[in-house]
Amino acid sequence: YASIAPSICASTKDVIADVKKALASLLFGGSRKYLPDGTRMRGDINMLLMGDPGTAKSQFLKFAEKASPICIYTSGKGSSAAGLTAAIVRDKEGFALEGGAMVLADGGVVCIDEFDKM
């Protein structure tokens, strides 16, 4: 996990090393499990970063965007909660439904920065 976001340095007083481990787990993913009764357990790993300003949250998101083959990065300033799933756009024939960030990154990573501004 040391090669995850190498520009962000960890010290003994913070939890940056734990965040790097969690980000490595998110990028490499889990495995689906099929139980004997036919139930399927998803292997998706979700991660929520919260913290004070200046604690490299956005840098971790930008690293995940560059490292993941399927990734959509969006900011709370430029999108709405409804826009994460779908949007209605006007084209020449009328209106069309266009997929949002969550739809476009299906099977990949969705990075939402400044979620509180949404």
Phi, psi and omega in degrees: 000353182294336180274359175283122180046066185295341179284348179261115184267140178259152173234177182284347184264353182238183183248024182300321179298322178292322178295321178295321177296317180294320179293323176297318178297321179294316183290322181275341173074168176259187179241145176289145178236136176249118182279159182302333180275006177094357179286141179251131176253126181291150178258012183290140177246127179252151183218134177237121178255123176230143178175179179294158174300144178084018180254024171068025178295313181294325179294323176296320178295317179294325175294317179298323179296320182283329185275334184272137179291329177238109183207140173237127177252128177221158180246147178296337179289326186258003181218163177250169179297322178290328181291345177290333182260314182198162177216148176260124180240151179265130175237192184295325182273348183146237181246150177221153178264128182240137181292145178268193185299318182294324180286316183293332181261025181302126182083004181233215185242135172248121178253116180245108180267146180053056182299330182290342180277355185284000000 
